[in-house]
Amino acid sequence: MAEFTDSIEIAAPPETVFTYLTTNEGMTAWMGQFADLDPTEGGRFSVDIAGHPVRGKFLAVEPPHRVVVSWGFPGSDELPAGASTVEFRLTAVPAGTRVDLRHSDLPESAVAGHADGWANFLPRLTLAASGRDPGHDTWTPLSD
């Protein structure tokens, strides 16, 4: 299994960024057209992104510093619902918040597609959490 990592800085405090990872309205501001989140340990993580349902559970919710979810696609043989893990670590920095992303337990064949997706969505999180409008998302997965 493989992993993808990246980090960004956002001009907003960790408490603000945290809400963009744990609320339906926050999540859909930067990623996905639909979210149904229950940000408690074992709670539902359900987001539809570019017509693809991502399903999993919240594995850790530590306000306002860490969110960990399981991630995958219902019916997928390559990456079934909940098969991989996405961790967001939020650290206060002078300019706001550093977000360290680690998407682990990915099949090697899924790394490029997820790297492409995160390259689209992390800048959108930067805009949304800092109070700017990221605009309409036109991203499509590499496999589409």
DSSP file (Angstrom, degrees, kcal/mol; ACC not computed):
  #  RESIDUE AA STRUCTURE BP1 BP2  ACC     N-H-->O    O-->H-N    N-H-->O    O-->H-N    TCO  KAPPA ALPHA  PHI   PSI    X-CA   Y-CA   Z-CA
    1    1 A M              0   0    0      0, 0.0     2,-0.2     0, 0.0   103,-0.0   0.000 360.0 360.0 360.0 153.4    0.0    0.0    0.0
    2    2 A A  E     -A  106   0A   0    104,-3.7   104,-2.7   102,-0.0   103,-0.3  -0.653 360.0-145.8-122.8 175.3    1.1    3.6   -0.7
    3    3 A E  E     -     0   0A   0     -2,-0.2     2,-0.4   101,-0.2   101,-0.2  -0.980   4.8-146.4-144.2 159.1    0.4    7.0    0.6
    4    4 A F  E     -A  103   0A   0     99,-2.5    99,-3.3    -2,-0.3     2,-0.3  -0.982  19.7-174.9-122.5 135.7    0.1   10.6   -0.6
    5    5 A T  E     +A  102   0A   0     -2,-0.4     2,-0.3    97,-0.2    97,-0.2  -0.955  11.9 151.8-130.4 152.0    1.2   13.6    1.6
    6    6 A D  E     -A  101   0A   0     95,-1.8    95,-3.1    -2,-0.3     2,-0.3  -0.962  21.4-150.2-162.4 166.6    1.0   17.3    1.1
    7    7 A S  E     -A  100   0A   0     -2,-0.3     2,-0.3    93,-0.2    93,-0.2  -0.994  10.3-178.2-146.6 152.8    0.7   20.4    3.3
    8    8 A I  E     -A   99   0A   0     91,-2.0    91,-2.9    -2,-0.3     2,-0.4  -0.925  21.0-131.1-139.8 161.8   -0.8   23.9    2.8
    9    9 A E  E     -A   98   0A   0     -2,-0.3     2,-0.4    89,-0.2    89,-0.2  -0.973  20.3-164.3-118.5 139.6   -1.0   27.1    4.9
   10   10 A I  E     -A   97   0A   0     87,-2.9    87,-2.4    -2,-0.4     2,-2.2  -0.969  25.7-128.4-125.5 135.4   -4.3   28.8    5.4
   11   11 A A  S    S+     0   0    0     -2,-0.4    85,-0.2   115,-0.3    -2,-0.0  -0.437  83.4  81.2 -81.3  65.5   -4.8   32.4    6.6
   12   12 A A  S    S-     0   0    0     -2,-2.2    -2,-0.2    85,-0.1   118,-0.1  -0.959  86.1 -94.6-161.9 152.6   -7.3   31.3    9.3
   13   13 A P    >>  -     0   0    0      0, 0.0     4,-2.0     0, 0.0     3,-0.9  -0.319  39.7-107.5 -70.7 158.1   -7.0   29.8   12.8
   14   14 A P  H 3> S+     0   0    0      0, 0.0     4,-2.8     0, 0.0     5,-0.2   0.841 118.2  61.3 -53.4 -35.9   -7.2   26.1   13.4
   15   15 A E  H 3> S+     0   0    0      1,-0.2     4,-1.0     2,-0.2    50,-0.0   0.884 107.6  43.9 -61.2 -38.2  -10.7   26.4   14.9
   16   16 A T  H X> S+     0   0    0     -3,-0.9     4,-0.8     2,-0.2     3,-0.6   0.940 114.2  48.2 -70.7 -48.2  -12.0   27.8   11.6
   17   17 A V  H >< S+     0   0    0     -4,-2.0     3,-1.1     1,-0.2     4,-0.5   0.893 104.6  61.8 -59.5 -40.3  -10.2   25.3    9.4
   18   18 A F  H >X S+     0   0    0     -4,-2.8     3,-1.5     1,-0.3     4,-0.8   0.864  97.7  57.2 -54.3 -39.7  -11.5   22.5   11.6
   19   19 A T  H <X S+     0   0    0     -4,-1.0     4,-1.2    -3,-0.6     7,-0.3   0.789  99.4  59.5 -66.4 -25.4  -15.1   23.4   10.7
   20   20 A Y  H << S+     0   0    0     -3,-1.1    -1,-0.3    -4,-0.8    -2,-0.2   0.589 110.0  43.4 -76.9  -9.1  -14.4   23.0    7.0
   21   21 A L  H <4 S+     0   0    0     -3,-1.5    -1,-0.2    -4,-0.5    -2,-0.2   0.516 121.7  35.9-106.0 -11.0  -13.4   19.3    7.8
   22   22 A T  H  < S+     0   0    0     -4,-0.8     2,-0.4    -3,-0.3    -2,-0.2   0.419 100.7  71.5-129.6   0.2  -16.3   18.4   10.1
   23   23 A T  S  X S-     0   0    0     -4,-1.2     4,-2.9    -5,-0.1     5,-0.2  -0.917  71.6-129.7-121.5 150.1  -19.4   20.2    8.9
   24   24 A N  H  > S+     0   0    0     -2,-0.4     4,-2.2     1,-0.2     5,-0.2   0.937 111.5  45.2 -58.8 -48.3  -21.6   19.5    5.9
   25   25 A E  H  > S+     0   0    0      1,-0.2     4,-0.9     2,-0.2    -1,-0.2   0.901 114.6  48.8 -64.5 -41.7  -21.6   23.2    4.9
   26   26 A G  H >> S+     0   0    0     -7,-0.3     4,-0.6     2,-0.2     3,-0.5   0.932 111.8  48.2 -63.4 -46.6  -17.9   23.5    5.4
   27   27 A M  H >X S+     0   0    0     -4,-2.9     4,-2.9    -8,-0.3     3,-1.2   0.921 111.4  48.5 -62.5 -45.7  -17.0   20.4    3.5
   28   28 A T  H 3< S+     0   0    0     -4,-2.2    -1,-0.2     1,-0.3    -2,-0.2   0.647  96.7  72.7 -74.4 -11.6  -19.1   21.2    0.5
   29   29 A A  H << S+     0   0    0     -4,-0.9    -1,-0.3    -3,-0.5    -2,-0.2   0.794 121.5   9.8 -67.2 -26.5  -17.7   24.7    0.3
   30   30 A W  H << S+     0   0    0     -3,-1.2     2,-0.4    -4,-0.6    -2,-0.2   0.605 132.9  31.2-127.1 -21.4  -14.4   23.2   -1.0
   31   31 A M  S  < S+     0   0    0     -4,-2.9    -1,-0.3    -5,-0.2    -2,-0.1  -0.940  99.9   0.3-149.0 121.2  -15.0   19.6   -1.8
   32   32 A G        -     0   0    0     -2,-0.4    17,-0.3     1,-0.1    -1,-0.1   0.079  59.4-110.4  93.7 158.4  -18.0   17.7   -3.1
   33   33 A Q  S    S+     0   0    0     15,-2.5     2,-0.3     1,-0.3    16,-0.1   0.568 100.3  27.8 -99.7 -14.5  -21.5   18.5   -4.0
   34   34 A F  E     -E   48   0B   0     14,-1.0    14,-2.3    -7,-0.1     2,-0.3  -0.995  61.9-178.4-148.8 140.1  -23.0   16.6   -1.0
   35   35 A A  E     -E   47   0B   0     -2,-0.3     2,-0.4    12,-0.2    12,-0.2  -0.995  11.8-179.3-142.2 139.7  -21.9   15.8    2.5
   36   36 A D  E     +E   46   0B   0     10,-2.9    10,-0.7    -2,-0.3     2,-0.4  -0.842  25.9 174.5-134.4  95.5  -23.5   13.9    5.4
   37   37 A L  E     -E   45   0B   0     -2,-0.4     8,-0.2     8,-0.2   -13,-0.2  -0.844  29.0-176.0-113.4 139.5  -21.0   14.0    8.2
   38   38 A D        -     0   0    0      6,-2.8     2,-3.0    -2,-0.4    20,-0.3  -0.801  19.9-159.0-125.8  86.6  -21.3   12.8   11.8
   39   39 A P        +     0   0    0      0, 0.0     2,-0.3     0, 0.0     6,-0.1  -0.262  52.9 106.4 -76.2  61.6  -17.9   14.0   13.2
   40   40 A T  S >  S-     0   0    0     -2,-3.0     3,-3.4     4,-0.1    18,-0.4  -0.928  88.1 -78.1-127.2 155.4  -17.7   11.7   16.2
   41   41 A E  T 3  S+     0   0    0     -2,-0.3    18,-0.2     1,-0.3     3,-0.1  -0.350 124.7  11.5 -56.8 123.8  -15.5    8.7   16.5
   42   42 A G  T 3  S+     0   0    0     16,-3.7    -1,-0.3     1,-0.3    17,-0.1   0.368 102.3 137.6  86.4  -3.6  -17.1    5.9   14.5
   43   43 A G    <   -     0   0    0     -3,-3.4    15,-2.9    15,-0.3    -1,-0.3  -0.257  61.2 -80.3 -76.4 164.4  -19.5    8.5   12.9
   44   44 A R  E     - F   0  57B   0     13,-0.2    -6,-2.8    -3,-0.1     2,-0.5  -0.356  33.6-170.3 -69.6 134.9  -20.5    8.7    9.3
   45   45 A F  E     +EF  37  56B   0     11,-2.2    11,-2.1    -8,-0.2     2,-0.4  -0.956  21.3 160.2-123.3 108.9  -18.2   10.3    6.6
   46   46 A S  E     +EF  36  55B   0    -10,-0.7   -10,-2.9    -2,-0.5     2,-0.4  -0.953   2.8 158.9-138.2 112.3  -20.2   10.5    3.4
   47   47 A V  E     -EF  35  54B   0      7,-2.3     7,-3.5    -2,-0.4     2,-0.6  -0.999  29.1-146.2-136.5 135.2  -19.2   12.9    0.6
   48   48 A D  E     -EF  34  53B   0    -14,-2.3   -15,-2.5    -2,-0.4   -14,-1.0  -0.914  21.0-173.5-101.9 121.9  -20.1   12.9   -3.1
   49   49 A I  E >   - F   0  52B   0      3,-3.0     3,-2.2    -2,-0.6    -2,-0.0  -0.965  66.5 -23.9-121.9 118.8  -17.2   14.3   -5.2
   50   50 A A  T 3  S-     0   0    0     -2,-0.5    -1,-0.2     1,-0.3    88,-0.0   0.864 128.9 -47.6  49.3  42.1  -17.6   14.8   -9.0
   51   51 A G  T 3  S+     0   0    0      1,-0.2    -1,-0.3    89,-0.1    89,-0.0   0.501 117.6 113.1  81.8   4.1  -20.4   12.2   -9.1
   52   52 A H  E <   -F   49   0B   0     -3,-2.2    -3,-3.0    21,-0.0     2,-0.5  -0.940  63.5-133.4-112.5 125.4  -18.5    9.7   -7.0
   53   53 A P  E     -F   48   0B   0      0, 0.0     2,-0.5     0, 0.0    -5,-0.2  -0.640  16.3-162.8 -78.6 126.2  -19.6    8.7   -3.5
   54   54 A V  E     -F   47   0B   0     -7,-3.5    -7,-2.3    -2,-0.5     2,-0.4  -0.940  15.4-176.7-104.7 127.2  -16.8    8.6   -1.0
   55   55 A R  E     +F   46   0B   0     17,-2.9    27,-1.8    -2,-0.5    17,-0.4  -0.968  20.4 106.1-131.6 142.9  -17.8    6.6    2.1
   56   56 A G  E     -F   45   0B   0    -11,-2.1   -11,-2.2    -2,-0.4     2,-0.3  -0.913  52.6 -87.9-176.7-156.3  -16.1    5.9    5.4
   57   57 A K  E     -F   44   0B   0     -2,-0.3    13,-2.7   -13,-0.2     2,-0.6  -0.954  34.7-103.0-137.3 154.4  -16.1    6.8    9.1
   58   58 A F  E     -B   69   0A   0    -15,-2.9   -16,-3.7   -18,-0.4   -15,-0.3  -0.717  35.0-179.8 -74.5 122.9  -14.6    9.3   11.4
   59   59 A L  E     +     0   0A   0      9,-3.1     2,-0.3    -2,-0.6    10,-0.2   0.754  68.7   9.5 -96.4 -31.3  -11.7    7.5   13.1
   60   60 A A  E     -B   68   0A   0      8,-1.7     8,-2.7   -20,-0.1     2,-0.4  -0.973  55.6-177.1-151.1 136.6  -10.5   10.4   15.2
   61   61 A V  E     +B   67   0A   0     -2,-0.3     6,-0.2     6,-0.2   -20,-0.2  -0.908  12.1 166.2-135.8 104.9  -11.9   13.9   15.9
   62   62 A E  E >>  -B   66   0A   0      4,-3.0     3,-2.6    -2,-0.4     4,-1.8  -0.777  42.0-110.6-124.7  84.1   -9.6   16.0   18.1
   63   63 A P  T 34 S-     0   0    0      0, 0.0   -48,-0.1     0, 0.0    -2,-0.1  -0.277  86.6  -7.0 -61.8 140.4  -10.8   19.7   17.9
   64   64 A P  T 34 S+     0   0    0      0, 0.0   -46,-0.2     0, 0.0     3,-0.1  -0.732 131.8  49.8-102.1  36.4   -9.2   21.7   16.5
   65   65 A H  T <4 S+     0   0    0     -3,-2.6    25,-3.0     1,-0.3     2,-0.3   0.658 103.3  25.2-112.0 -18.6   -6.0   19.8   15.7
   66   66 A R  E  <  +BC  62  89A   0     -4,-1.8    -4,-3.0    23,-0.2     2,-0.4  -0.980  42.7 178.3-157.6 136.3   -6.7   16.5   14.0
   67   67 A V  E     -BC  61  88A   0     21,-2.2    21,-3.2    -2,-0.3     2,-0.4  -0.993  10.2-176.4-135.8 129.8   -9.3   14.8   11.9
   68   68 A V  E     +BC  60  87A   0     -8,-2.7    -9,-3.1    -2,-0.4    -8,-1.7  -0.996   7.5 173.6-128.9 129.7   -8.9   11.2   10.6
   69   69 A V  E     -BC  58  86A   0     17,-2.7    17,-3.1    -2,-0.4     2,-0.3  -0.948  31.2-123.1-130.6 152.1  -11.4    9.5    8.4
   70   70 A S  E     - C   0  85A   0    -13,-2.7     2,-0.4    -2,-0.3    15,-0.3  -0.681  36.4-163.8 -87.0 155.3  -11.6    6.2    6.5
   71   71 A W  E     + C   0  84A   0     13,-2.5    13,-2.7    -2,-0.3     2,-0.3  -0.999  24.5 112.4-149.2 133.8  -12.1    6.7    2.7
   72   72 A G        -     0   0    0    -17,-0.4   -17,-2.9    -2,-0.4     9,-0.3  -0.975  53.2 -88.7 178.7-173.9  -13.2    4.6   -0.2
   73   73 A F  B >   -g   80   0C   0      6,-2.8     3,-2.2    -2,-0.3     8,-0.5  -0.960  37.8-115.7-123.0 121.9  -15.9    4.0   -2.8
   74   74 A P  T 3  S+     0   0    0      0, 0.0     3,-0.1     0, 0.0     8,-0.0  -0.292 101.5  13.3 -54.9 133.3  -18.9    1.7   -2.4
   75   75 A G  T 3  S+     0   0    0      1,-0.3     2,-0.3     6,-0.1     0, 0.0   0.371  93.2 134.3  82.9  -4.6  -18.7   -1.2   -4.9
   76   76 A S    <   -     0   0    0     -3,-2.2    -1,-0.3     3,-0.2     5,-0.1  -0.617  41.0-165.9 -80.8 134.1  -15.0   -0.6   -5.8
   77   77 A D  S    S+     0   0    0     -2,-0.3    -1,-0.2     2,-0.1    -2,-0.0   0.798  91.2  49.4 -81.3 -31.8  -12.7   -3.6   -5.9
   78   78 A E  S    S+     0   0    0      1,-0.2    32,-0.1    31,-0.0    -1,-0.1   0.916 133.6   4.7 -73.9 -45.2   -9.7   -1.3   -6.0
   79   79 A L  S    S-     0   0    0     -6,-0.1    -6,-2.8    27,-0.1    -1,-0.2  -0.629  80.6-165.2-144.3  78.1  -10.6    0.9   -3.1
   80   80 A P  B >   -g   73   0C   0      0, 0.0     3,-2.4     0, 0.0     4,-0.3  -0.130  44.7 -64.7 -64.7 162.8  -13.8   -0.2   -1.3
   81   81 A A  T 3  S+     0   0    0     -8,-0.5   -25,-0.2    -9,-0.3    -9,-0.1  -0.186 123.3   5.9 -47.6 128.7  -15.6    2.1    1.1
   82   82 A G  T 3  S+     0   0    0    -27,-1.8    -1,-0.3    -3,-0.1   -10,-0.2   0.522  92.5 121.8  77.1   6.8  -13.5    2.8    4.2
   83   83 A A    <   +     0   0    0     -3,-2.4     2,-0.2   -13,-0.1   -11,-0.2   0.782  66.9  44.9 -79.0 -26.6  -10.4    1.0    2.8
   84   84 A S  E    S-C   71   0A   0    -13,-2.7   -13,-2.5    -4,-0.3     2,-0.4  -0.630  76.9-128.4-111.7 174.2   -7.9    4.0    3.0
   85   85 A T  E     -CD  70 104A   0     19,-2.3    19,-2.9   -15,-0.3     2,-0.5  -0.982  12.2-165.2-129.2 131.1   -7.2    6.6    5.7
   86   86 A V  E     -CD  69 103A   0    -17,-3.1   -17,-2.7    -2,-0.4     2,-0.5  -0.968  10.4-171.8-115.3 125.2   -7.1   10.4    5.4
   87   87 A E  E     -CD  68 102A   0     15,-2.6    15,-2.2    -2,-0.5     2,-0.5  -0.969   7.6-167.7-120.2 129.9   -5.5   12.3    8.2
   88   88 A F  E     -CD  67 101A   0    -21,-3.2   -21,-2.2    -2,-0.5     2,-0.5  -0.975   4.8-169.0-112.1 122.3   -5.6   16.1    8.5
   89   89 A R  E     -CD  66 100A   0     11,-2.4    11,-2.7    -2,-0.5     2,-0.5  -0.962   6.7-159.1-110.4 127.3   -3.3   17.6   11.2
   90   90 A L  E     - D   0  99A   0    -25,-3.0     2,-0.4    -2,-0.5     9,-0.2  -0.921  11.2-179.3-111.0 124.1   -3.9   21.3   11.9
   91   91 A T  E     - D   0  98A   0      7,-2.5     7,-3.2    -2,-0.5     2,-0.2  -0.985  28.7-121.4-126.4 128.9   -1.1   23.3   13.5
   92   92 A A  E     + D   0  97A   0     -2,-0.4     5,-0.3     5,-0.2   -27,-0.0  -0.494  37.6 174.1 -66.8 133.3   -1.2   27.0   14.4
   93   93 A V  E >   - D   0  96A   0      3,-1.9     3,-2.0    -2,-0.2   -84,-0.0  -0.883  48.4 -95.5-132.7 164.7    1.5   29.0   12.6
   94   94 A P  T 3  S+     0   0    0      0, 0.0    -2,-0.0     0, 0.0     3,-0.0   0.842 125.7  47.0 -52.9 -35.2    2.0   32.8   12.6
   95   95 A A  T 3  S-     0   0    0      1,-0.0     2,-0.3   -83,-0.0    -3,-0.0   0.528 129.4 -86.6 -85.4  -5.1    0.1   33.2    9.3
   96   96 A G  E <  S- D   0  93A   0     -3,-2.0    -3,-1.9   -85,-0.2     2,-0.4  -0.803  82.8  -6.3 143.9-100.7   -2.8   31.0   10.5
   97   97 A T  E     -AD  10  92A   0    -87,-2.4   -87,-2.9    -2,-0.3     2,-0.5  -0.998  44.2-149.1-139.1 134.0   -2.9   27.2   10.1
   98   98 A R  E     -AD   9  91A   0     -7,-3.2    -7,-2.5    -2,-0.4     2,-0.6  -0.906  18.7-157.8 -96.0 129.1   -0.6   24.6    8.5
   99   99 A V  E     -AD   8  90A   0    -91,-2.9   -91,-2.0    -2,-0.5     2,-0.6  -0.943   3.7-164.3-108.9 119.3   -2.6   21.6    7.3
  100  100 A D  E     -AD   7  89A   0    -11,-2.7   -11,-2.4    -2,-0.6     2,-0.4  -0.923   9.3-162.4-103.4 121.6   -0.7   18.4    6.9
  101  101 A L  E     +AD   6  88A   0    -95,-3.1   -95,-1.8    -2,-0.6     2,-0.4  -0.866  12.1 179.4-106.2 134.8   -2.5   15.8    4.8
  102  102 A R  E     -AD   5  87A   0    -15,-2.2   -15,-2.6    -2,-0.4     2,-0.7  -0.944   5.7-173.6-134.8 115.9   -1.7   12.2    4.8
  103  103 A H  E     +AD   4  86A   0    -99,-3.3   -99,-2.5    -2,-0.4     3,-0.2  -0.922  24.2 173.2-108.2 107.6   -3.8    9.8    2.6
  104  104 A S  E     + D   0  85A   0    -19,-2.9   -19,-2.3    -2,-0.7  -101,-0.2  -0.576  44.5  45.6-115.5 173.0   -2.5    6.3    3.4
  105  105 A D  E    S+     0   0A   0   -103,-0.3  -102,-0.2     1,-0.2    -1,-0.2   0.796  74.3 152.2  64.0  31.6   -3.4    2.7    2.7
  106  106 A L  E     -A    2   0A   0   -104,-2.7  -104,-3.7    -3,-0.2    -1,-0.2  -0.737  51.1-116.2 -89.7 137.5   -3.9    3.5   -1.0
  107  107 A P    >>  -     0   0    0      0, 0.0     3,-2.4     0, 0.0     4,-0.6  -0.481  31.2-115.5 -62.3 144.7   -3.3    0.9   -3.7
  108  108 A E  H >> S+     0   0    0      1,-0.3     3,-1.0     2,-0.2     4,-0.5   0.855 116.5  59.4 -51.7 -37.4   -0.4    2.0   -5.8
  109  109 A S  H 34 S+     0   0    0      1,-0.2     4,-0.3     2,-0.1    -1,-0.3   0.654 104.3  50.9 -68.5 -14.7   -2.8    2.2   -8.8
  110  110 A A  H <> S+     0   0    0     -3,-2.4     4,-2.0     1,-0.1    -1,-0.2   0.515  86.3  84.9-100.0  -7.0   -4.9    4.8   -6.9
  111  111 A V  H <X S+     0   0    0     -3,-1.0     4,-3.0    -4,-0.6     5,-0.2   0.938  87.8  49.8 -64.5 -48.4   -2.1    7.2   -5.9
  112  112 A A  H  X S+     0   0    0     -4,-0.5     4,-2.3     1,-0.2    -1,-0.2   0.914 112.6  47.4 -59.7 -44.2   -2.0    9.3   -9.1
  113  113 A G  H  > S+     0   0    0     -4,-0.3     4,-2.0     1,-0.2    -1,-0.2   0.896 115.0  45.0 -64.8 -40.3   -5.7    9.8   -9.2
  114  114 A H  H  X S+     0   0    0     -4,-2.0     4,-3.0     2,-0.2     5,-0.2   0.878 110.8  53.5 -72.1 -36.8   -5.9   10.8   -5.5
  115  115 A A  H  X S+     0   0    0     -4,-3.0     4,-2.1    -5,-0.2    -2,-0.2   0.913 109.9  49.4 -60.8 -41.4   -2.8   13.1   -5.9
  116  116 A D  H  X S+     0   0    0     -4,-2.3     4,-1.0    -5,-0.2    -2,-0.2   0.910 112.3  47.9 -62.9 -43.0   -4.6   14.8   -8.8
  117  117 A G  H >X S+     0   0    0     -4,-2.0     4,-2.7     1,-0.2     3,-0.7   0.935 112.2  47.3 -64.1 -47.3   -7.8   15.2   -6.7
  118  118 A W  H 3X S+     0   0    0     -4,-3.0     4,-2.6     1,-0.2    -1,-0.2   0.863 106.0  59.7 -64.5 -33.7   -5.9   16.6   -3.6
  119  119 A A  H 3< S+     0   0    0     -4,-2.1    -1,-0.2    -5,-0.2    -2,-0.2   0.795 113.0  40.1 -63.9 -26.9   -4.0   19.0   -5.9
  120  120 A N  H <X S+     0   0    0     -4,-1.0     4,-0.8    -3,-0.7    -2,-0.2   0.891 120.7  40.8 -82.4 -45.8   -7.4   20.4   -6.9
  121  121 A F  H  X S+     0   0    0     -4,-2.7     4,-2.3     1,-0.2     5,-0.2   0.823 102.6  62.8 -83.3 -32.0   -9.1   20.4   -3.5
  122  122 A L  H  X S+     0   0    0     -4,-2.6     4,-2.2     1,-0.2    -1,-0.2   0.923 104.8  48.5 -62.6 -42.7   -6.4   21.6   -1.1
  123  123 A P  H  > S+     0   0    0      0, 0.0     4,-2.0     0, 0.0    -1,-0.2   0.866 110.2  53.5 -61.9 -32.6   -6.2   25.0   -2.8
  124  124 A R  H  X S+     0   0    0     -4,-0.8     4,-2.8     2,-0.2    -2,-0.2   0.886 107.2  50.8 -67.0 -38.4  -10.0   25.2   -2.7
  125  125 A L  H  X S+     0   0    0     -4,-2.3     4,-2.7     2,-0.2     5,-0.3   0.908 107.2  54.9 -62.8 -41.1   -9.8   24.5    1.1
  126  126 A T  H  X S+     0   0    0     -4,-2.2     4,-1.0     1,-0.2  -115,-0.3   0.926 113.1  41.7 -57.0 -46.3   -7.2   27.3    1.4
  127  127 A L  H  <>S+     0   0    0     -4,-2.0     5,-2.8     2,-0.2     3,-0.4   0.959 116.8  46.0 -66.5 -51.9   -9.6   29.8   -0.2
  128  128 A A  H ><5S+     0   0    0     -4,-2.8     3,-1.7     1,-0.2    -2,-0.2   0.921 112.9  48.2 -60.8 -47.2  -12.8   28.7    1.5
  129  129 A A  H 3<5S+     0   0    0     -4,-2.7    -1,-0.2     1,-0.3    -2,-0.2   0.726 108.6  55.0 -70.7 -20.1  -11.3   28.5    5.0
  130  130 A S  T 3<5S-     0   0    0     -4,-1.0    -1,-0.3    -3,-0.4    -2,-0.2   0.296 125.6-100.1 -94.5  10.8   -9.7   32.0    4.6
  131  131 A G  T < 5S+     0   0    0     -3,-1.7     2,-0.3     1,-0.3    -3,-0.2   0.568  83.5 122.3  89.7   9.7  -13.1   33.5    3.7
  132  132 A R      < -     0   0    0     -5,-2.8    -1,-0.3    -6,-0.2    -2,-0.1  -0.729  66.5-111.2-104.3 156.4  -12.8   33.6    0.0
  133  133 A D        -     0   0    0     -2,-0.3     3,-0.1     1,-0.1  -103,-0.1  -0.751  17.8-160.9 -87.1 117.5  -15.1   31.9   -2.6
  134  134 A P        -     0   0    0      0, 0.0    -1,-0.1     0, 0.0    -9,-0.1   0.575  38.0-137.2 -73.6  -6.1  -13.3   29.0   -4.4
  135  135 A G        -     0   0    0      2,-0.1     2,-0.2  -106,-0.1    -3,-0.0  -0.091  44.4 -28.0  77.8 178.4  -15.9   29.2   -7.2
  136  136 A H        -     0   0    0     -3,-0.1     2,-0.5     1,-0.1    -3,-0.0  -0.475  66.9-127.1 -68.6 133.0  -17.7   26.4   -8.9
  137  137 A D        +     0   0    0     -2,-0.2    -1,-0.1     1,-0.1    -2,-0.1  -0.716  30.9 173.1 -86.9 126.7  -15.6   23.2   -9.0
  138  138 A T        +     0   0    0     -2,-0.5    -1,-0.1     2,-0.1    -2,-0.0   0.233  31.1 135.4-114.1  11.6  -15.1   21.7  -12.4
  139  139 A W        -     0   0    0    -22,-0.1    -2,-0.0   -19,-0.0   -22,-0.0  -0.301  32.1-169.8 -63.2 142.2  -12.6   19.0  -11.5
  140  140 A T        -     0   0    0    -89,-0.0   -90,-0.1   -91,-0.0   -89,-0.1  -0.991  29.7-102.9-129.7 142.9  -13.2   15.5  -12.9
  141  141 A P    >   -     0   0    0      0, 0.0     3,-1.7     0, 0.0   -27,-0.1  -0.231  30.5-115.0 -60.5 152.3  -11.3   12.4  -11.8
  142  142 A L  T 3  S+     0   0    0      1,-0.3   -29,-0.0   -29,-0.2   -28,-0.0   0.815 115.5  58.1 -57.3 -31.8   -8.5   11.1  -14.0
  143  143 A S  T 3         0   0    0      1,-0.2    -1,-0.3   -30,-0.0   -30,-0.0   0.630 360.0 360.0 -76.7 -12.6  -10.5    7.9  -14.7
  144  144 A D    <         0   0    0     -3,-1.7    -1,-0.2     0, 0.0    -2,-0.2   0.485 360.0 360.0 -80.8 360.0  -13.5    9.9  -16.1
